[in-house]
Amino acid sequence: MNAREPAFIAASRSSRLRQMLTSTQLEFMMEAHNGLSARIVREAGFKAIWGSGLAISAQFGVRDNNEASWTQVVDNLEFMADASDLPILLDGDTGYGNFNNVRRLVRKLEQRGIAGVCIEDKQFPKTNSFINGERQPLAEMDEFCGKIKAGKDSQNDEDFSIVARVEALIAGWGMDEALRRAEAYRQAGADAILIHSKLSRPDEILEFAREWAGRGPLVIVPTKYYSTPTEVFREAGISTVIWANHLIRASTSAMQAVAKEIHASETLVDVEDRIASVNEIFRLQDADEYSEAEDRYLSASRASASAVVLAASRGVGLEAVTADRPKVMLPIAGKPLLRWLVDAFKKQGVNDITVVGGYRADAIETAGIKLVVNERHAETGELASLACAVDALKSDTVISYGDLLFRSYIVRDLVESEAPFSVVVDSSLTEPVNKSVRDFAWCSSPDDRGLFGNKVLLKRVSSELQDADSSEAKLPDGRWVGLLNVRGEGRERLHAVLTTLRARPDFDKLDMPALLNALIEAGEAIEVQYVHGHWRGVNDLEDFRRAGDFAHAQAPLATGAAGGEAQ
């Protein structure tokens, strides 16, 4: 960055465009047609954007004949201005009508931060100059001067620029007429003259520049005479060169080639490495800024930032349907079980999801998740899988079994808890109805469904109704459903307890209830969020059979049914 640039950047967009037009050095402007291309132009190093009428109409899929209304064009410019801080000079065709249309156009462009407009001396509606340009009628010179004066009188920003485009050479009216019109437009108040030519050589342009003799800024569009060395333009005293339509043309040829190749090959393997990555699109969309804004502006209680899903097992009793995939990839109502879980998290703003795979981890679909693998899944338990993802516990995190279906409010309420540790307990299930039922929970008080707001703490979790190691003689208060939320300073305390458990010789066999019990024994308070059904675990073939009905309905199936379906 040189000494001039900080002041240049600090100036308004309109003043920066004015500086370019009046500069003694040759300046360059690149075409853009939407927000993405505007950002690309900025990153390429250009100082200004040409809002090409051809390119904008093409990206709308319509002809460059004023088929896109001026309001649609201005709305599109707003996205471009938001995506880039560069000044934009709009290719405003003929001004979209008479002097009154020009007045309104200038006011609307200023409102959206557009730095200037170029209008051409043809009749409305216009046709692109390179399509039978010699047959296109020109506007009356006095009428066009009136448009320029109307536009200048309407601007509130003194630096807003109106560039007058002379079409006399394109239309075959000759050099004298082009010079006569240009001088009239200058005297009417035009801030610069754009002289256009469709010849493949710059002869007309250079002759015009010599005759013009520096009476005002001169802008050119060397689309047809592109082979002319740029130094020729410098020597001719040109103010600004517009590269007028090359990004829309480049993107068109790239899209045509890629679409044709994918259609022919019916695979992405041959094109994926030759096109922009999805992450590059995210970068150009400024996705990182949104994530930073979330951290600044969203309430900390709105949602956990991440989730860890334990999905390493094949599934006991599910061998008949898991020969080529893990349990989490079993199809439930048209999509994998894991996808139901991931979608439920993302619906509540939990977007950073780490899945711990194991058995047939290669068959796990990784869209929208980070996959880590417990290589020792066959000989280890749930805590060994959690240890594989311990690095993911850098923000508020939900730890979840991978075989769950549930109504979305369950996760919503869980992540809104302010407690360092909180779990979901289903109070509808206090007796086992099949051999897969486990994780019975004893709590500080039972579920009083008529009273909300009472703080209930988890006392113990066990797979046995009458745990021999517990002094509790009463029946459990419910069943832990497999969801644990860890928040704030609870993360460090969980790390500490997990480190202690890893020192035990039986660590490889420990499950998640062992972690919950260890936290309680360490003095941690684990708050309970009671639910009464509205979820299902897929633990055996019977659960698998009924899971589809639950997923389809997303509602309870029958009171007292297995897997927590009661209301």
RODO-2510 file (C-alpha; in nm, 4 decimals, decimal comma):
residues 567
     n   res          X          Y          Z
     1     m     0,0000     0,0000     0,0000
     2     n     0,1459     0,3349    -0,1012
     3     a     0,1084     0,6675     0,0735
     4     r    -0,1882     0,7695    -0,1437
     5     e    -0,4105     0,4718    -0,0723
     6     p    -0,5259     0,5346     0,2874
     7     a    -0,6660     0,8771     0,1981
     8     f    -0,8123     0,7326    -0,1219
     9     i    -0,9931     0,4592     0,0684
    10     a    -1,1167     0,6976     0,3369
    11     a    -1,2858     0,9216     0,0807
    12     s    -1,6464     0,8691    -0,0235
    13     r    -1,7187     0,6422    -0,3167
    14     s    -1,8345     0,9289    -0,5331
    15     s    -1,5228     1,1366    -0,4609
    16     r    -1,3021     0,8367    -0,5392
    17     l    -1,4719     0,7927    -0,8750
    18     r    -1,4312     1,1639    -0,9440
    19     q    -1,0604     1,1376    -0,8594
    20     m    -1,0231     0,8504    -1,1057
    21     l    -1,1985     1,0371    -1,3864
    22     t    -0,9855     1,3479    -1,3379
    23     s    -0,6583     1,1675    -1,2649
    24     t    -0,3533     1,2428    -1,4783
    25     q    -0,2749     0,8705    -1,4706
    26     l    -0,4588     0,6083    -1,6719
    27     e    -0,7177     0,4385    -1,4479
    28     f    -0,9018     0,1082    -1,4915
    29     m    -1,2515    -0,0074    -1,4089
    30     m    -1,3739    -0,3694    -1,4127
    31     e    -1,7221    -0,4956    -1,4896
    32     a    -1,9300    -0,6620    -1,2202
    33     h    -2,2899    -0,7729    -1,2316
    34     n    -2,3827    -0,8972    -0,8826
    35     g    -2,2551    -0,8987    -0,5253
    36     l    -2,0199    -1,1925    -0,5739
    37     s    -1,8503    -1,0467    -0,8811
    38     a    -1,8283    -0,7059    -0,7097
    39     r    -1,6334    -0,8639    -0,4243
    40     i    -1,4079    -1,0443    -0,6717
    41     v    -1,3329    -0,7149    -0,8476
    42     r    -1,2350    -0,5558    -0,5176
    43     e    -1,0088    -0,8466    -0,4222
    44     a    -0,8412    -0,8339    -0,7631
    45     g    -0,7210    -0,4837    -0,6797
    46     f    -0,9394    -0,2626    -0,8981
    47     k    -1,0370     0,0809    -0,7707
    48     a    -1,3842     0,0940    -0,9229
    49     i    -1,6636    -0,1147    -1,0748
    50     w    -1,8433    -0,0758    -1,4037
    51     g    -2,2069    -0,1807    -1,3504
    52     s    -2,2450    -0,3149    -1,7018
    53     g    -2,5931    -0,3069    -1,8527
    54     l    -2,5081    -0,6048    -2,0727
    55     a    -2,3730    -0,8085    -1,7817
    56     i    -2,6537    -0,7227    -1,5401
    57     s    -2,9227    -0,8050    -1,7956
    58     a    -2,7398    -1,1259    -1,8898
    59     q    -2,7216    -1,2466    -1,5299
    60     f    -3,0976    -1,1883    -1,5128
    61     g    -3,1265    -1,3989    -1,8292
    62     v    -3,2838    -1,1207    -2,0382
    63     r    -3,1727    -0,9171    -2,3395
    64     d    -2,9783    -0,5914    -2,3179
    65     n    -3,2837    -0,4029    -2,4475
    66     n    -3,4104    -0,2482    -2,1227
    67     e    -3,6017    -0,5721    -2,0557
    68     a    -3,4846    -0,5533    -1,6946
    69     s    -3,6559    -0,2529    -1,5389
    70     w    -3,4479     0,0268    -1,3918
    71     t    -3,5776    -0,0584    -1,0440
    72     q    -3,4544    -0,4182    -1,0838
    73     v    -3,1163    -0,2865    -1,1921
    74     v    -3,0966    -0,0494    -0,8950
    75     d    -3,1951    -0,3263    -0,6535
    76     n    -2,9170    -0,5402    -0,7987
    77     l    -2,6714    -0,2526    -0,7545
    78     e    -2,7585    -0,2371    -0,3857
    79     f    -2,6261    -0,5915    -0,3407
    80     m    -2,3109    -0,4936    -0,5306
    81     a    -2,2577    -0,1856    -0,3153
    82     d    -2,3064    -0,3910     0,0015
    83     a    -2,0568    -0,6535    -0,1146
    84     s    -1,7812    -0,4091    -0,2049
    85     d    -1,6736    -0,0661    -0,0866
    86     l    -1,5596     0,0294    -0,4367
    87     p    -1,7251     0,3133    -0,6258
    88     i    -1,9687     0,1892    -0,8904
    89     l    -2,0329     0,3633    -1,2201
    90     l    -2,3631     0,2353    -1,3542
    91     d    -2,4101     0,1745    -1,7219
    92     g    -2,7458     0,3529    -1,7185
    93     d    -2,8318     0,2976    -2,0857
    94     t    -3,0340     0,5999    -2,2062
    95     g    -3,1392     0,6991    -1,8552
    96     y    -3,4487     0,4737    -1,8778
    97     g    -3,6654     0,7434    -2,0304
    98     n    -3,6747     1,1213    -2,0543
    99     f    -3,5223     1,3912    -1,8345
   100     n    -3,7650     1,3117    -1,5511
   101     n    -3,6601     0,9462    -1,5409
   102     v    -3,2976     1,0588    -1,5224
   103     r    -3,3736     1,2874    -1,2285
   104     r    -3,5358     1,0055    -1,0331
   105     l    -3,2604     0,7603    -1,1312
   106     v    -2,9886     0,9903    -0,9964
   107     r    -3,1682     1,0331    -0,6636
   108     k    -3,2187     0,6573    -0,6235
   109     l    -2,8568     0,5807    -0,7139
   110     e    -2,7316     0,8293    -0,4561
   111     q    -2,9548     0,6704    -0,1925
   112     r    -2,7855     0,3353    -0,2556
   113     g    -2,4324     0,4685    -0,2496
   114     i    -2,3686     0,4440    -0,6240
   115     a    -2,0951     0,6847    -0,7310
   116     g    -2,2078     0,7755    -1,0812
   117     v    -2,4057     0,6894    -1,3930
   118     c    -2,3189     0,6753    -1,7605
   119     i    -2,5997     0,7550    -2,0059
   120     e    -2,5825     0,7160    -2,3822
   121     d    -2,7316     0,9321    -2,6546
   122     k    -2,9641     0,6740    -2,8080
   123     q    -3,3385     0,6407    -2,7897
   124     f    -3,5298     0,4466    -2,5241
   125     p    -3,5612     0,1498    -2,5186
   126     k    -3,2035     0,0890    -2,6247
   127     t    -3,0353    -0,2064    -2,7893
   128     n    -2,6758    -0,3072    -2,7274
   129     s    -2,4445    -0,1042    -2,9485
   130     f    -2,2811    -0,4115    -3,1026
   131     i    -2,6149    -0,5385    -3,2420
   132     n    -2,6721    -0,3526    -3,5695
   133     g    -2,5434    -0,0339    -3,4095
   134     e    -2,5389     0,1595    -3,7355
   135     r    -2,9149     0,1191    -3,7678
   136     q    -2,9948     0,2471    -3,4207
   137     p    -3,1285     0,6040    -3,4085
   138     l    -2,9583     0,8593    -3,1860
   139     a    -3,1352     1,0946    -2,9511
   140     e    -3,1746     1,4595    -3,0430
   141     m    -2,8663     1,6377    -2,9128
   142     d    -3,0609     1,9094    -2,7309
   143     e    -3,2885     1,6524    -2,5674
   144     f    -2,9877     1,4542    -2,4417
   145     c    -2,8262     1,7720    -2,3095
   146     g    -3,1477     1,8262    -2,1165
   147     k    -3,1092     1,4826    -1,9566
   148     i    -2,7567     1,5685    -1,8455
   149     k    -2,8656     1,9020    -1,6989
   150     a    -3,1617     1,7378    -1,5225
   151     g    -2,9347     1,4754    -1,3720
   152     k    -2,6793     1,7291    -1,2507
   153     d    -2,9494     1,9514    -1,1030
   154     s    -3,0976     1,6517    -0,9157
   155     q    -2,7832     1,5263    -0,7440
   156     n    -2,7333     1,6040    -0,3763
   157     d    -2,3746     1,4778    -0,3656
   158     e    -2,1516     1,7260    -0,5457
   159     d    -1,9098     1,4451    -0,6363
   160     f    -2,1730     1,2233    -0,8029
   161     s    -2,0600     1,1822    -1,1652
   162     i    -2,2597     1,1756    -1,4863
   163     v    -2,0678     1,0359    -1,7813
   164     a    -2,2076     1,1069    -2,1293
   165     r    -2,1590     0,8247    -2,3786
   166     v    -2,1315     0,9286    -2,7431
   167     e    -2,2662     0,6721    -2,9930
   168     a    -2,2097     0,8709    -3,3111
   169     l    -1,9148     0,6553    -3,4276
   170     i    -2,1093     0,3319    -3,3657
   171     a    -2,4118     0,4668    -3,5527
   172     g    -2,1999     0,5774    -3,8505
   173     w    -2,2568     0,9504    -3,8086
   174     g    -1,8881     1,0326    -3,8364
   175     m    -1,6129     1,1985    -3,6360
   176     d    -1,7373     1,5550    -3,6686
   177     e    -2,0773     1,4631    -3,5256
   178     a    -1,9122     1,2696    -3,2418
   179     l    -1,6988     1,5698    -3,1489
   180     r    -1,9900     1,8115    -3,1807
   181     r    -2,2046     1,6012    -2,9488
   182     a    -1,9241     1,5455    -2,6976
   183     e    -1,8615     1,9197    -2,6680
   184     a    -2,2335     1,9897    -2,6235
   185     y    -2,2548     1,7274    -2,3511
   186     r    -1,9496     1,8714    -2,1755
   187     q    -2,1039     2,2160    -2,1739
   188     a    -2,4323     2,0670    -2,0438
   189     g    -2,2419     1,9515    -1,7367
   190     a    -2,1202     1,5986    -1,8128
   191     d    -1,8284     1,5082    -1,5853
   192     a    -1,6649     1,2890    -1,8522
   193     i    -1,7173     1,1724    -2,2074
   194     l    -1,7241     0,8042    -2,3028
   195     i    -1,6428     0,7604    -2,6698
   196     h    -1,7431     0,4228    -2,8117
   197     s    -1,6308     0,2341    -3,1200
   198     k    -1,7007    -0,1117    -3,2623
   199     l    -1,3917    -0,1284    -3,4832
   200     s    -1,1257    -0,3896    -3,4115
   201     r    -0,8593    -0,1191    -3,4304
   202     p    -0,8373     0,1922    -3,2094
   203     d    -0,8025     0,4348    -3,5010
   204     e    -1,1350     0,6157    -3,4418
   205     i    -1,0713     0,6419    -3,0691
   206     l    -0,7214     0,7803    -3,1110
   207     e    -0,8377     1,0326    -3,3703
   208     f    -1,1185     1,1442    -3,1383
   209     a    -0,8722     1,1797    -2,8497
   210     r    -0,6416     1,3966    -3,0601
   211     e    -0,9266     1,6232    -3,1676
   212     w    -1,0727     1,6314    -2,8184
   213     a    -0,7396     1,7668    -2,6937
   214     g    -0,8003     1,7120    -2,3250
   215     r    -1,1114     1,9292    -2,2939
   216     g    -1,2379     1,6919    -2,0249
   217     p    -1,1952     1,3376    -1,8951
   218     l    -1,2204     1,0758    -2,1701
   219     v    -1,3373     0,7194    -2,1036
   220     i    -1,3079     0,4266    -2,3444
   221     v    -1,4327     0,0655    -2,3660
   222     p    -1,1810    -0,1381    -2,5710
   223     t    -1,3957    -0,4507    -2,6027
   224     k    -1,3493    -0,4698    -2,9820
   225     y    -0,9982    -0,3259    -3,0092
   226     y    -0,8703    -0,5322    -2,7164
   227     s    -0,5339    -0,6142    -2,8779
   228     t    -0,4243    -0,2498    -2,8602
   229     p    -0,1325    -0,2086    -2,6174
   230     t    -0,2447    -0,0256    -2,3063
   231     e     0,0470     0,2144    -2,3404
   232     v    -0,1215     0,3540    -2,6516
   233     f    -0,4132     0,4674    -2,4349
   234     r    -0,1780     0,6360    -2,1905
   235     e    -0,0050     0,8250    -2,4657
   236     a    -0,3412     0,9324    -2,6097
   237     g    -0,4382     1,0996    -2,2814
   238     i    -0,7261     0,8617    -2,2020
   239     s    -0,8561     0,9031    -1,8470
   240     t    -1,0198     0,5687    -1,7756
   241     v    -1,0369     0,2278    -1,9433
   242     i    -1,3426     0,0095    -1,8764
   243     w    -1,3082    -0,3674    -1,9061
   244     a    -1,6775    -0,3889    -1,9789
   245     n    -1,8096    -0,7458    -1,9814
   246     h    -1,5302    -0,9908    -1,9151
   247     l    -1,6426    -1,1370    -1,5836
   248     i    -1,9876    -1,2292    -1,7140
   249     r    -1,8272    -1,3805    -2,0225
   250     a    -1,5690    -1,5719    -1,8190
   251     s    -1,8315    -1,7114    -1,5832
   252     t    -2,0556    -1,8058    -1,8751
   253     s    -1,7891    -2,0074    -2,0539
   254     a    -1,6883    -2,1758    -1,7271
   255     m    -2,0474    -2,2688    -1,6420
   256     q    -2,1103    -2,4011    -1,9922
   257     a    -1,8000    -2,6196    -1,9819
   258     v    -1,8671    -2,7581    -1,6340
   259     a    -2,2372    -2,8238    -1,6979
   260     k    -2,1570    -3,0041    -2,0233
   261     e    -1,8860    -3,2155    -1,8630
   262     i    -2,0992    -3,3179    -1,5639
   263     h    -2,3907    -3,4063    -1,7914
   264     a    -2,1700    -3,6185    -2,0142
   265     s    -1,9749    -3,7960    -1,7390
   266     e    -2,2510    -3,8221    -1,4767
   267     t    -1,9884    -3,7644    -1,2080
   268     l    -1,8205    -3,4733    -1,0327
   269     v    -1,4818    -3,6387    -1,0003
   270     d    -1,3367    -3,4772    -1,3119
   271     v    -1,4401    -3,1206    -1,2310
   272     e    -1,4275    -3,0863    -0,8530
   273     d    -1,0569    -3,0008    -0,8383
   274     r    -1,0874    -2,7441    -1,1197
   275     i    -1,3602    -2,5240    -0,9759
   276     a    -1,3818    -2,2983    -0,6724
   277     s    -1,4285    -2,4893    -0,3499
   278     v    -1,7451    -2,4481    -0,1446
   279     n    -1,5280    -2,2931     0,1259
   280     e    -1,4108    -2,0300    -0,1215
   281     i    -1,7732    -1,9378    -0,1884
   282     f    -1,8322    -1,9146     0,1861
   283     r    -1,5265    -1,6867     0,2127
   284     l    -1,6517    -1,4573    -0,0620
   285     q    -1,9890    -1,4453     0,1136
   286     d    -1,8079    -1,3272     0,4288
   287     a    -1,9354    -1,6217     0,6326
   288     d    -1,6614    -1,5710     0,8937
   289     e    -1,7905    -1,2217     0,9696
   290     y    -2,1343    -1,3683     1,0394
   291     s    -1,9868    -1,6191     1,2825
   292     e    -1,8035    -1,3386     1,4619
   293     a    -2,1248    -1,1364     1,4738
   294     e    -2,3060    -1,4315     1,6283
   295     d    -2,0512    -1,4320     1,9082
   296     r    -2,1022    -1,0580     1,9654
   297     y    -2,4755    -1,0223     1,9354
   298     l    -2,6546    -1,3484     2,0070
   299     s    -2,7493    -1,4239     2,3647
   300     a    -2,5197    -1,6842     2,5134
   301     s    -2,8244    -1,8803     2,6215
   302     r    -2,9700    -1,9093     2,2747
   303     a    -2,7924    -2,2256     2,1663
   304     s    -2,4884    -2,4369     2,2205
   305     a    -2,2182    -2,3758     1,9669
   306     s    -2,1403    -2,7403     1,9078
   307     a    -2,2400    -3,1023     1,9524
   308     v    -2,0554    -3,4325     1,9854
   309     v    -2,2438    -3,7372     1,8592
   310     l    -2,1287    -4,0809     1,9742
   311     a    -2,1862    -4,3109     1,6789
   312     a    -1,9144    -4,5762     1,6868
   313     s    -2,1268    -4,8868     1,7405
   314     r    -2,2763    -5,1304     1,4953
   315     g    -2,5720    -5,1875     1,7255
   316     v    -2,6449    -5,4934     1,9363
   317     g    -2,9353    -5,6884     1,7880
   318     l    -2,9135    -5,4949     1,4623
   319     e    -2,6581    -5,7164     1,2870
   320     a    -2,9114    -5,8139     1,0212
   321     v    -2,9355    -5,4559     0,8913
   322     t    -2,5875    -5,3208     0,9650
   323     a    -2,3627    -5,5484     0,7584
   324     d    -2,2480    -5,2602     0,5368
   325     r    -2,3139    -4,9561     0,7560
   326     p    -2,3175    -4,8432     1,1187
   327     k    -2,6393    -4,8021     1,3113
   328     v    -2,6436    -4,4252     1,2591
   329     m    -2,6736    -4,4730     0,8826
   330     l    -2,9870    -4,6893     0,8997
   331     p    -3,2625    -4,5377     0,6841
   332     i    -3,5462    -4,3867     0,8849
   333     a    -3,8401    -4,2526     0,6845
   334     g    -3,6264    -4,1802     0,3822
   335     k    -3,3051    -4,0472     0,5345
   336     p    -3,0302    -4,1808     0,7618
   337     l    -3,0829    -4,1785     1,1360
   338     l    -2,7772    -3,9546     1,1743
   339     r    -2,9253    -3,6977     0,9365
   340     w    -3,2397    -3,6716     1,1509
   341     l    -3,0170    -3,5986     1,4487
   342     v    -2,7943    -3,3485     1,2687
   343     d    -3,0922    -3,1645     1,1196
   344     a    -3,2526    -3,1396     1,4638
   345     f    -2,9357    -2,9815     1,6048
   346     k    -2,8952    -2,7379     1,3186
   347     k    -3,2582    -2,6311     1,3495
   348     q    -3,1700    -2,5043     1,6967
   349     g    -2,8531    -2,3271     1,5861
   350     v    -2,6132    -2,6048     1,6890
   351     n    -2,4104    -2,6080     1,3698
   352     d    -2,0627    -2,7284     1,4699
   353     i    -2,1222    -3,1028     1,4941
   354     t    -1,8529    -3,3652     1,5529
   355     v    -1,9493    -3,7282     1,4985
   356     v    -1,7368    -4,0064     1,6498
   357     g    -1,7541    -4,3027     1,4163
   358     g    -1,6116    -4,6492     1,4524
   359     y    -1,7738    -4,9503     1,2893
   360     r    -1,7933    -4,8839     0,9126
   361     a    -1,7043    -4,5189     0,9661
   362     d    -1,6312    -4,5068     0,5933
   363     a    -2,0057    -4,5353     0,5301
   364     i    -2,0967    -4,2268     0,7367
   365     e    -2,2114    -3,9308     0,5285
   366     t    -2,0014    -3,6321     0,6347
   367     a    -2,2098    -3,3465     0,4906
   368     g    -2,2452    -3,0796     0,7592
   369     i    -2,0371    -3,2632     1,0199
   370     k    -1,6794    -3,3282     1,1277
   371     l    -1,5982    -3,6978     1,1505
   372     v    -1,3441    -3,8440     1,3920
   373     v    -1,2903    -4,2166     1,4258
   374     n    -1,2475    -4,4360     1,7319
   375     e    -1,0112    -4,6912     1,5793
   376     r    -1,0554    -4,9161     1,8846
   377     h    -1,4340    -4,9115     1,8768
   378     a    -1,4616    -5,2917     1,8852
   379     e    -1,2960    -5,3122     2,2276
   380     t    -1,3893    -4,9821     2,3883
   381     g    -1,6989    -4,8085     2,5184
   382     e    -1,8664    -4,4709     2,4959
   383     l    -1,6155    -4,2755     2,7034
   384     a    -1,3287    -4,3885     2,4823
   385     s    -1,5253    -4,2512     2,1868
   386     l    -1,5887    -3,9251     2,3711
   387     a    -1,2166    -3,8994     2,4443
   388     c    -1,1545    -3,9053     2,0670
   389     a    -1,3576    -3,5851     2,0347
   390     v    -1,2395    -3,4095     2,3491
   391     d    -1,0820    -3,1342     2,1373
   392     a    -1,4318    -3,0435     2,0133
   393     l    -1,5317    -2,9344     2,3644
   394     k    -1,4123    -2,5764     2,3176
   395     s    -1,7537    -2,4142     2,3408
   396     d    -2,0899    -2,4958     2,4912
   397     t    -2,1507    -2,8504     2,3721
   398     v    -2,4279    -3,1075     2,3600
   399     i    -2,3027    -3,4651     2,3951
   400     s    -2,5500    -3,7042     2,2365
   401     y    -2,6007    -4,0688     2,1604
   402     g    -2,6150    -4,1258     1,7865
   403     d    -2,9350    -4,3306     1,7799
   404     l    -3,1894    -4,0671     1,8878
   405     l    -3,4997    -3,9173     1,7339
   406     f    -3,6753    -3,6377     1,9230
   407     r    -3,9015    -3,3382     1,8963
   408     s    -3,7059    -3,0197     1,8376
   409     y    -3,8125    -2,8456     2,1599
   410     i    -3,6095    -3,0976     2,3616
   411     v    -3,2788    -2,9659     2,2257
   412     r    -3,4047    -2,6069     2,2314
   413     d    -3,4800    -2,6231     2,6033
   414     l    -3,1619    -2,8137     2,6791
   415     v    -2,9262    -2,5621     2,5201
   416     e    -3,1083    -2,2691     2,6807
   417     s    -3,0231    -2,4027     3,0265
   418     e    -2,7833    -2,1809     3,2199
   419     a    -2,6466    -2,4737     3,4235
   420     p    -2,2880    -2,5974     3,3681
   421     f    -2,4343    -2,9476     3,3284
   422     s    -2,7880    -3,0430     3,2270
   423     v    -2,9512    -3,3628     3,1043
   424     v    -3,2849    -3,4720     2,9614
   425     v    -3,4809    -3,7320     3,1598
   426     d    -3,8020    -3,8925     3,0343
   427     s    -4,0430    -3,9343     3,3250
   428     s    -4,2918    -4,1380     3,1239
   429     l    -4,0830    -4,4564     3,1366
   430     t    -4,0279    -4,6068     3,4818
   431     e    -4,0563    -4,9746     3,3924
   432     p    -3,8656    -5,1684     3,1263
   433     v    -4,0733    -5,2887     2,8336
   434     n    -3,7932    -5,4547     2,6415
   435     k    -3,4397    -5,5676     2,7083
   436     s    -3,2841    -5,2648     2,5376
   437     v    -3,4149    -5,0175     2,7945
   438     r    -3,1358    -4,8802     3,0157
   439     d    -2,9998    -4,5611     3,1745
   440     f    -3,2623    -4,5291     3,4497
   441     a    -3,2325    -4,1990     3,6328
   442     w    -3,2830    -4,1136     3,9981
   443     c    -3,3362    -3,7449     4,0612
   444     s    -3,3728    -3,5093     4,3564
   445     s    -3,7485    -3,4990     4,2998
   446     p    -3,9910    -3,6647     4,0591
   447     d    -4,1470    -3,4932     3,7630
   448     d    -4,4364    -3,2709     3,8682
   449     r    -4,5908    -3,1989     3,5306
   450     g    -4,8178    -2,9373     3,6790
   451     l    -4,5372    -2,7246     3,8180
   452     f    -4,2560    -2,5716     3,6141
   453     g    -3,9430    -2,3935     3,7252
   454     n    -3,8390    -2,6201     4,0120
   455     k    -3,4704    -2,7080     3,9959
   456     v    -3,4230    -3,0841     3,9866
   457     l    -3,0800    -3,2472     4,0090
   458     l    -2,9646    -3,5803     3,8806
   459     k    -2,8646    -3,8195     4,1632
   460     r    -2,7570    -4,1306     3,9749
   461     v    -2,7905    -4,3190     3,6459
   462     s    -2,7957    -4,6989     3,6265
   463     s    -2,9052    -4,9755     3,3922
   464     e    -3,0507    -5,1674     3,6839
   465     l    -3,3840    -5,0799     3,8430
   466     q    -3,2426    -5,1601     4,1868
   467     d    -2,8759    -5,0627     4,1645
   468     a    -2,6743    -5,2687     4,4118
   469     d    -2,4271    -4,9799     4,4541
   470     s    -2,7012    -4,7323     4,5367
   471     s    -2,8843    -4,6701     4,8589
   472     e    -3,1897    -4,5734     4,6583
   473     a    -3,4735    -4,8215     4,7198
   474     k    -3,7394    -4,6419     4,5183
   475     l    -3,8084    -4,6825     4,1507
   476     p    -3,6250    -4,4464     3,9177
   477     d    -3,7766    -4,1106     3,8316
   478     g    -3,7313    -4,1719     3,4630
   479     r    -3,4823    -4,2579     3,1979
   480     w    -3,1862    -4,0521     3,0799
   481     v    -3,2438    -4,0150     2,7073
   482     g    -2,8791    -3,9746     2,6042
   483     l    -2,8401    -3,5963     2,5917
   484     l    -2,5942    -3,4010     2,8090
   485     n    -2,5343    -3,0275     2,7740
   486     v    -2,2007    -2,8891     2,8981
   487     r    -2,1789    -2,5134     2,9350
   488     g    -1,9225    -2,2502     3,0311
   489     e    -1,6888    -2,3540     3,3115
   490     g    -1,8507    -2,6970     3,3077
   491     r    -1,6282    -2,7824     3,0122
   492     e    -1,3100    -2,7605     3,2182
   493     r    -1,4645    -2,9595     3,4995
   494     l    -1,5772    -3,2279     3,2578
   495     h    -1,2228    -3,2426     3,1169
   496     a    -1,0894    -3,2900     3,4703
   497     v    -1,3295    -3,5741     3,5536
   498     l    -1,2689    -3,7403     3,2178
   499     t    -0,8922    -3,7243     3,2804
   500     t    -0,9425    -3,8944     3,6179
   501     l    -1,1540    -4,1682     3,4613
   502     r    -0,8941    -4,2287     3,1889
   503     a    -0,6482    -4,3283     3,4605
   504     r    -0,8727    -4,6160     3,5657
   505     p    -0,7798    -4,9628     3,4338
   506     d    -1,1390    -5,0232     3,3243
   507     f    -1,1676    -4,6967     3,1304
   508     d    -1,2054    -4,8725     2,7954
   509     k    -1,5297    -5,0309     2,9147
   510     l    -1,6904    -4,7224     3,0698
   511     d    -2,0062    -4,5697     2,9279
   512     m    -2,1695    -4,2282     2,9500
   513     p    -2,3647    -4,3080     3,2719
   514     a    -2,0262    -4,3709     3,4340
   515     l    -1,9253    -4,0157     3,3409
   516     l    -2,2495    -3,8698     3,4781
   517     n    -2,2083    -4,0610     3,8056
   518     a    -1,8432    -3,9526     3,8310
   519     l    -1,9440    -3,5888     3,7844
   520     i    -2,2016    -3,6231     4,0609
   521     e    -1,9485    -3,7915     4,2904
   522     a    -1,7091    -3,5028     4,2214
   523     g    -1,9703    -3,2650     4,3584
   524     e    -2,1086    -3,1330     4,0308
   525     a    -2,4763    -3,0376     4,0106
   526     i    -2,6398    -3,1788     3,6993
   527     e    -2,9743    -3,0156     3,6340
   528     v    -3,2595    -3,2255     3,4969
   529     q    -3,4903    -3,1231     3,2175
   530     y    -3,7915    -3,3521     3,2375
   531     v    -3,9801    -3,4564     2,9257
   532     h    -4,2721    -3,6932     2,8947
   533     g    -4,2048    -3,8858     2,5770
   534     h    -4,1532    -3,7141     2,2396
   535     w    -3,8341    -3,9052     2,1605
   536     r    -3,7194    -4,2509     2,0544
   537     g    -3,3983    -4,4473     2,0760
   538     v    -3,3106    -4,7054     1,8121
   539     n    -3,1620    -4,9895     2,0122
   540     d    -3,2964    -5,3044     1,8450
   541     l    -3,4952    -5,4236     1,5453
   542     e    -3,8270    -5,3404     1,7102
   543     d    -3,7121    -4,9842     1,7745
   544     f    -3,5874    -4,9642     1,4163
   545     r    -3,9235    -5,0798     1,2830
   546     r    -4,1163    -4,8202     1,4822
   547     a    -3,8710    -4,5337     1,4317
   548     g    -4,0047    -4,4617     1,0849
   549     d    -4,3526    -4,4013     1,2192
   550     f    -4,2154    -4,1619     1,4797
   551     a    -4,0082    -3,9752     1,2227
   552     h    -4,2985    -3,9444     0,9800
   553     a    -4,5370    -3,8131     1,2397
   554     q    -4,2865    -3,6308     1,4608
   555     a    -4,5457    -3,6932     1,7312
   556     p    -4,6131    -3,9567     2,0001
   557     l    -4,7421    -4,2902     1,8763
   558     a    -4,8930    -4,4490     2,1873
   559     t    -4,8974    -4,3873     2,5576
   560     g    -4,6464    -4,6007     2,7457
   561     a    -4,4734    -4,7306     2,4334
   562     a    -4,1083    -4,8216     2,4220
   563     g    -3,8403    -4,5679     2,3488
   564     g    -4,0089    -4,2741     2,5199
   565     e    -4,3096    -4,2197     2,2974
   566     a    -4,5593    -4,1492     2,5742
   567     q    -4,7069    -3,8029     2,6040
***
